[in-house]
Amino acid sequence: MKTYLTTMFAGAAVVAFTGMAVAHHSFAMFDQEHPVEVTGLVKEFKYTSPHSFIILEIKDKDGNAESWNLEGGSPSALARDGWSSKTLKNGDELRMTIEPLRSGAPGGAWNVNKIKFKDGAPIVATH
């Protein structure tokens, strides 16, 4: 009986922690079915765990600048694609296809495969 209870508690713990890990990686807040292309200036590139961020200054239809908070992959995932904390610099002009926030707030998610410099040049990672 003691072995049975130990096994049950261990199994319950695994299920509980797995649920938390899956919940943490939810992308439900991003509209993956309606990607948008944005162009703007890098204000800041945050190469931080658990996710990186690009703060991009984007001009709206009236020419007013707005800061968009764009969430990317983890530094370890970016490193596998050759990125480092020095890959993007403040002032870089980017053109990106992002998955916008469902709320309509200025933000979204980005992927290294859908980001280029404004002139169309690919981003070459620097170390």
GIJOTA-V383947 format. One record per backbone hydrogen bond with DSSP energy under -1.0 kcal/mol. NH is the residue of the N-H (numbers start at 1). CO is the residue of the C=O. If there is no record, write none. Layout:
# GIJOTA-V383947
NH/CO, NH/CO
This chain:
# GIJOTA-V383947
5/1, 6/2, 7/3, 8/4, 9/5, 10/6, 11/7, 12/8, 13/9, 14/10, 15/11, 16/12, 17/13, 18/14, 19/15, 20/16, 21/17, 22/18, 23/19, 24/20, 25/21, 26/23, 30/27, 31/100, 32/30, 36/98, 38/96, 40/94, 41/57, 42/92, 43/55, 44/55, 46/53, 48/46, 52/73, 53/46, 54/70, 55/44, 56/68, 57/41, 58/66, 60/64, 63/60, 66/58, 68/56, 69/106, 70/54, 71/108, 72/52, 78/74, 79/75, 80/76, 82/79, 83/78, 87/84, 91/42, 92/89, 94/40, 95/116, 96/38, 97/114, 98/36, 99/109, 101/107, 102/29, 104/101, 107/105, 108/69, 109/99, 110/71, 114/111, 116/95, 117/121, 118/93, 120/117
